[in-house]
Amino acid sequence: MLREIEPRLETLEALQTNQLAPLIYADLGLSEMIPVTQLGQGFNRLLDIYSEVVASDAKALLIDEIENGLHYSVLPVIWKGLFLAAKEVDVQIFATTHSWECILAADQAAREGEDYDLALIRLDRVKEDIKATIIDGKSLDTAKELHWEMR
């Protein structure tokens, strides 16, 4: 899935340096590997998210404003990868967003899977309380059709 952000990516390798933690280098088919820090915010954001999904023993992963640093055009592929990885390692993902494009991309990816495994939870302030509304796939279809605000 990282190749959606950087199509030249061949491999990633953690190299031990004098630093406390190993640095991750990318092979892009150049004469030398380069630090992933040189590949941009979107690549590093996605690397962080995927690393947390597959390398953590946690059963839940919280991702705040998941779309930050990512172009809207790659969001469907990113969500598809997240759904697959989450299912493979049995982790539940809770992600926040203010992006309608991100919601649509998650919905699209969920519909391409075996089961529709997405619940949109909208939080609204009602006087002094917070009201949570769970929006399933069918309700999201209606919201899209009628252009209801879901963020």
Number of C-alpha atoms within 10 A of each C-alpha: 16 17 11 14 18 14 10 14 14 11 12 15 15 12 11 11 9 7 7 7 10 12 15 15 19 21 17 16 11 9 7 10 15 16 16 18 13 11 14 12 14 17 20 18 16 21 15 11 16 19 11 15 25 16 9 13 12 13 12 14 17 14 14 11 13 20 23 15 14 18 12 15 12 15 22 20 17 23 21 21 16 22 20 15 15 19 14 11 15 15 19 15 17 14 14 18 15 13 16 14 16 24 21 15 21 23 23 17 23 21 15 10 12 7 8 14 15 16 16 21 17 15 13 12 9 8 7 6 8 11 13 12 12 12 16 15 16 9 12 20 13 11 14 14 9 9 10 10 9 16 15
